[in-house]
């Protein structure tokens, strides 16, 4: 005996034509036609269950292509009579749904695991990049200090040479001034001017 649908508005998204189970009498819908037997194919808690559906009921499948959009819609259903034949899912259907769920969860956890692996690899790459940048910054500081020290050393050496040049120039200026003064005094002592005798 068929069982009235607890939710008359519910219709399986995917269903295929099925045979009438043994011991079940074919039924007629509200419009008087012999109902069709269908079996749920979408993976839900009703997967594998059979039901009666009015033979006049039509369903427009989703339009997945441009050509389907040009197809005229199915006529409105004459009758939406709908009765369940099974009261619960068969064992094979439950096992198949559970296996599909298991595979889905396994895929999800595998993807999650790979996401963690990729996240860890990304974090490690970023850590290595930060380490490399820090090392490069230290190297730049060391090189800059080396260049500053070298520049300071060269500057100090140049200062020493400059001071030596200035001292030599001072000595020469003093000698020139002394010789000039001696020449201007007209030193006629019969000796060579002191400035010609060297220091």
Secondary structure, DSSP 8 states (H G I E B T S, - for coil): --EE-S-TT---SSEEE----TT----B-TTSSB-EEEEE-SSSTTTT-EEEE-TT--------SHHHHTS------S---EEES-SS--HHHHHHHHHHHHHHHHHHHHHHHHHHHHHHHHHHHHHHHHHHHHHHHHHHHHHHHHHHHHHHHHHHHHHHHHHHHHHHHHHHHHHHHHHHHHHHHT--SSS--GGGS--
